[in-house]
Amino acid sequence: MPQTIKISPDTILLKSDPTLPLATTWFDPEFWQSQQALTGTGNGRGAVWFINSQFGKFVIRRYRRGGLIAKLNKCRFLFTGLEKTRPWLELSLLETMNKLSLPVPRPIGGIFTVRFGFYQAELLTETITDAEDLFDIIKSGRPDQADWNQIGRVIKHFHDNGIYHSDLNCHNIMIDKQHKIWLIDFDKCEQRELNQEWMQSNIDRLKRSIDKESNKYSNFHVSEELWQAFLEGYHG
């Protein structure tokens, strides 16, 4: 479980890696920019910043809401206790998965600040070096460069360990230059009892994400042969 450090009556720092001198400034993109260590930004389930510092390469993610409520409330969540906050839950799961030797980012820490019963939060993880997401690989016309059979085997390995990914899609599967397959973005994910129903729903969600991008981009295409290779790897 993450170590908790009370910074102020309102702010809690969560630390997963005891070897690093984690501080509140590490979650502030402007701090890293002042150190010439901010290398890029991105979007996913939250606002994302990429850091290349003397301590290592990291990703900061600010938790944001999705759906219609985001138009009124972008990044504030009802506070119902430390162990129910988004960074606590995600760091705890990442720590568990690291102990299981699953291919996920190394957790570094998190922070949240509570005001008027709501909190805002950020997460810090280690960058996966020299990796592309599956979406970019497919969109650039290289779908057959991904080992779809191996992708299936990796996801089955997560499922065999009870890991439910609530947003399994082609953006959250990464492949590095050594062809190792990783999963990222474990917000709202959990470890569950083994059950074929949620496992199949995960596979269906991934297929829907691929079909959705295929309908959106004319140069995004995954052949039936590649998808069958994925299923053969999964059902192995």
Order of alpha helices (4+ residues) and beta strands (2+ residues): beta-beta-alpha-beta-beta-beta-beta-alpha-beta-beta-beta-alpha-alpha-beta-beta-beta-beta-alpha-alpha
